[in-house]
Each structure stands twice: as C-alpha cells, then as structure tokens.
Amino acid sequence: MNIYGSFPSVRMRRMRRHEFSRRLMRESLLSANDLIYPVFVLDGRARTDKVASMPGVERLTVDRLLPVAEQCLRYRIPVLALFPVIDQKLKTRDGREAFNPKGLVPRAVAALKKRFPELGLMADVALDPYTSHGQDGVIDRSGYILNDVTLQVLVRQALAQAEAGVDIVAPSDMMDGRIGRIRQALEAKGYIHTKIMAYSAKYASGFYGPFRDAVGSAKNLGKGDKKTYQMDPANSDEALWEVGLDLAEGADMVMVKPGLPYLDVLRRVKEEFKAPTFVYQVSGEYSMLRAAIGKGWLPESCVMESLLAFKRAGADGILTYFALEAAKALKAG
C-alpha cells in the first residue's frame, strides 16, 4: 500500500505555489541572532586598509571600528570577533606579544567594552598573528610545534583577554589539552563567566589563504603548512572525538571550520552532542562568493542561501564576513 496516496492526490507543488504557504512550512530560519562578525584590527589611529584578497573587507584601527560596532548593535548582531594585525617588529619565535596586557587586542577590547558594554566580544586564542614563523605555536629547531610549551603561552593570552573584558575566548590553535588548561586558569583567576568557544573541528584547509593575507601571517608561514595539528580533511569520525574532548575539558561552545565543504561534519557534531555548535564561513568561502557575484556569475541571493545552509545543517551560529550585510538584509525584509 502506498502510504503517500496515489498521483495526483499528492502534489508537492501545492505548498510551493504561494508565499504564505512556503513560509508556513519553512523548516530553517536565519536571523541576525545567528551571526558573529569577524573583523581585522590595526594598531594606530584613523587607518583603514583594504584586504586585496577579500573584496569589501578592511582592516580597521579601533577608532574606525567603533562605528562598525555601533552598526552591529543597531542590526542586532550579538558578537564581534576580533582578529589582530600585528606589526612585524613585534613578532617573535615564541609569540610573546600575544599575552601583552597592553597589546592590540586587550586595548581594542577595553575600548569597545567602554563604549558598547552590551555588545558581545570574542577574541582568537592562537599565536599565528604573533609568531615570526606564522605557525600557531612555539616551534623547536625542526619547525615542529611544541604542544605543552605552547599551552603555557595560550593560557597567558586567554587571561590577558579576559582581564581586558572579553566575553568569549576562542582557542583556534588545535593544541591538545588547551581547553582544559585555559578553563582551569580562568576559574582560578575568578573569570568564571568568560565563555570558551573551541575551534574543535578545524581542518587543515586551503580555504584560509585570504585570512592569512588579512592578518599578515601568510608571508611568515611561507610554504609551511599546519597539517601536524589541524585536522585531515578526509576525516569525520575524528571531528567527533575532538569535539567530545573539548566539551569534557570545559568548552561552552564548539566550532566546525571551514563551513560549506564540511556541512556533513557540522550535522554529525550537532546530532551527536546537542551542544551549542558554530560554524565559520571562512575567508576563502567569502572571497569565492564575492568574486563570483562581482563578475555577475552568481546572484547576490547566494550569500543568504549559503548562510541558510549552515542553519539547515544544524548550526546555532555562524561566523561570517557577510554578517553585517546579511543582518541589514534581514531587517529590511
């Protein structure tokens, strides 16, 4: 027996005919509440630098960032994610500028919190913007990252950010045990409300190139890669292992990165753990869409379609360089 009835009693197009019925059966909804806006912060004043490989994206000094933060509040974007552009002369093999309490990120956090205390702020915990070699940790003579030595620096970096008033520390380094160490340190110092968003399933992807241009780590990294600590793109089960470890160590939120090429991983993570799960639509994804739209090869609607895909796959939130643009479009209609 055909439980769905016989043709033409079942016509799937009936519910697609009118806007009202399409809205009634819509399964996934995107709102400004789902968006986190990543921005690149420069030192100094009154400076704006375009990122050549990311059309429409700029590096901004804090004074130029304040109006952007105000727009985030106006369009109900909950969180601004800060990524620093560090002067080359401050970069060292051990990345010690990362935990300078008077460094760029702590100063940016303090300035933004003073002006907009209600805006959520997230800061990256990783050493690649601060190291002379462009890797995410402290290296030995062979270039291999020393996991436990790196943890010591990451803990100090996270504490410097928490002391400045950041709401979310986001370890993106993929060192083993870093979530547990950072959580312990935050608790010990009384920062019990500082949230941790773990880059848990971060893949060794080719989609990060424009980001590395933006923060100025591409030249430092050169022909090096990050395959000894970021995940193999061929693996999916391993992502669940990583996520489980980070949650057990004290992560409040987990992330899959990149986005669209890893929707299957995103779905598995959400279904397995039911924890707050985020996804990063990374620089390469942004640049591909922006370039194709600019050439007229794709319509602007592909931006919202891509963001909706993350929601459909199970994401609770999305880090995207389209955040402000998308929030404005959502408010308009």
N, C-alpha and C positions, 0 to 999 in steps of 0.2 A: 504493500500500500504506500502510495506517495503522500507523506505527511504534509507536504507543502501544497497539495492540491494539484489540479491539472491546468495546463495552459488553456485559456487565458485568464483563469480566475486569479492567478498570482501575477501581477505586473509590477516589477520592482520600480519602474519609472514613475508610477503613480505618486510616490512620495517625493520624487525629484522635480515634479512639474512646477511647484510654486515655492517661492522664497520662504513663506511661513512654514510649510511642511518640511522643507530642508532644514530649517532652524530647529524644528521640534525634534527631529531625530539625530541631530548632530551629536556625536559621541565625545569629541575632544574640543576643548575651548582654550584659547590663548588669551591671556590678559597681561597688562603691564606688571601685575604682581609676580609674574613668572620670570621677569627679566633682571639680569645683572649686567651692568655696563662697564666693560673693561676700558681703562684709559691709560695713556702713557704720560708720565710726569717728568718734566725737565727741571733742573735747578735754575735759579736766577729769577728775573722778573721780565714781564712783557715780552715773552718769547713764544713763538708758535712755529713749529717745524712740521712740514708735511712729510708723511711717510710714503715714499715713492711707490713702494710695492703694495700699498694699501690705499687706493684712491678714496678720498673723503675722510681719512683718519689723520689726526695730527698729534704731535707731541706738544704738551702744554706746560707752561710754568704754573705754579699754584694760583697766582692771581688770575690767570686766564682760565683756570679750572673751576674757580668759584661760580661763574655764571653757568657752567655746564652742570655743576651740582644742583644749582637752583632749578634748572630745567628738569633734572631727574625728579626732584620733589614735585614740580608742577605736573609732570606727566605720570606720577605715582610709580616710578621705578624704585624698588626698595633698597638696592645696594649698588654702590660704585666700587669697582675693583681697581686697585692702584698697582701699576707696573712702572718701576723707575727706570730712567735713562741715566746711567751713572757715568760721570766724567772718566775718561780713560786713565787719567793720572791717579785716580782713587782705586783702580782695580789691582788686586794682588793675587798671588797664588792661593792664599787661604780665604780670600773674600771677606776680610775682617770689617770692611766698611758696612757690611750687612747689619751688624749689630751696633753701629754708632748711634747713640741715643739722640744725637743732633744731626743725624743723616737726613737724606732727602725724604724718605718715606715717613719717619716719625714727625718731621716738620710739616709735611703735607697733611698727615692725619690730624695733627693738632690744629692746624689752620681750618680744615674743613669741619672738624667737630665743634670748634668755637663758633663758626658761622651757621652751621646746619647740624645741630646735635641730633635731630631726628632722622637724618639720613644714615643708613647702614653703610659701613666702610669695611672693605675686605682688602687684605694685603697678602701678597705672594710670599711664601717662605721657601726660598731657594737661593742658591749662590751664583747662578749663571750671569746675572747682570753685574756682579761684583768681582768675578774672577778674571784674571788676565788670560786664562786659557779657555774661557767660555763654557766650562763644564759646571754641573750643578753641585759640586762638592770639592773637597780638598783632595788633591791628587798626590800619588807617590812619583818617584822618578820615572817610572814606566808610563805614567799617564793614567793609571788605574785609580778610581776614586776609593778613598779610604772611608768606609761606611761609618765606623764608630767615631772617628775623628770629626767627620762632617757633622754628625749628630750634635756634638758639643757646640758647633757654630750655629746650627739651625735653632737650637734651644735659645741661645742668646739673641738671635734675630727675632724669634717669636716673642720673647719677653720684651725686647725694645719696642716692638709694635704694640703690644698690649699696654705697656706703660704710657705710650703716646695716646691711647684711647681707641685703638682699632676694635671693631666688633667681631670680626672673623679673621682668624689666621688661616692661611690656605697653603699647607705644605705641598709643593708640586715637584719635589726633588726625587721622589721614589726611593729614598734610602730605607733600608729595613729598620723597623722599630722606631721610626721618628715620631709617629703619632703618640705612642706611649710616653716617650721621653718629654715631648712638648706638653702633653696633658699633665704629667706629673709636675713639671716645672711651673705651669700656670697655676695649678692648685696650691702648690707650696708657697707661691707669692701672693695668693689671695685673689687671683684673677679667675674666679670660679664661673663667671658669666661670659668669659671670652669663648666664642664658638670656634670649633675647628671644622673646616671643610677640607677633607682629604682628597687630593688628586689620587684616587685609589687605582683606577684602571687607566693609567696614562701610557699610551703606546709610543714606541719609537717610530714616529710618523714623519713622512716627508711633507706634511701639511703645515709645519711650523715655521717655514722659511721667512715669510714676511714679518712675523712676530720678532724673530731674531734680528731682522733689519731694524725694526722699530726700537728695540731696547739696546741695540748696539752690541750684541754679543756674537753676531754672525762672523765678523772678521776675527774675533778672538778664537772662536771654535774652529775656523778654517775648514779643513777636510775631516775633522774629527766627527765622531758620532756618539750617541748616547745609548747604544744597544746593551751595555753591561748593566744598566739599571732601569731603563724604560722597557715596557713590555713588547714582546714579539707580536706584530700584527696578525700572525697566524693563530694566536691563542685566545680562547674564550673561557674555558674552564679556569684557567689561571687567574682571570679577572675576578671571578667569584672568590677565589682563595684570597687574593689581595684585599678585596672589599671586606671579607669576613675578618681578616686580621686587623684592619684599620678600625672597624666598628668595635671589636673586642678591646682595642687599645684606647678607646675613648673618643673617636671621631663622632661629631654630631651630624655630619652630612658627608656624603661621598660623591665622587665625580667620575664620569667617563669622558675621556679626551683622546682624540678628536670626536666630532659629532656624527655627521651623516654617514661616514664609512663604518661606524660602529653602533648602528641602531640595534643590531641583534644583541650586542653586549649590554647596552642600556636596558633593553627589555628583560634580559635574564637577571640583571642586578636588581631591578625593581621587583620582579616577581619573587626572587629568592629571599630578599631581606626586608622588603617593605619599609626600608629606611628612607629618609629624605635623600633623594637622588637627583644629581645635577649633571648637566652635560655642557661641554664647551664647544661652541661653534667657532673653530679656531681660525687663525689669520688666513691660512690658505683657502679654507672654505669661503670666507668672506671675500677674498680677492678674486676667486674664480667667479663668484656670482656677480660682484661689482663690475668686473671686466666684461663679462658676457652681456650684462644689462647695458653697460655703456656702449657696447658695439651694436646693440639692437638685436642680439641673437636670442636673448631671453627677455620676457616681460618683467616689470617690477614686482608683479604678484608672486614671483618665485621666492622672494625674500620671506613673505609670510607663510608660504607653503612649506618652506624648509623649517621654519620655527614650529609650525603646527606638527610637522613630522616628529619632532622631539617630544612634544606633548603626547602624541598618539603612541609613541614607543614607551612612555612611562615616566618621562622627566618631570620632576616637581619644579625645576627652574632651569634657565638657560643663560649661560654667559655668551653674549653676542655683541659684536661691534655694530650691529644693526639695532641695538636696544632702543636708543632714543628715537630713531626713525620709526621703528615699529610701534613704540608707545604713542607717538603722535598720530600715527595712522589709526590705531585702536581707539583713541579718544575721539578722532574725527568721525569715526563711523562704523 
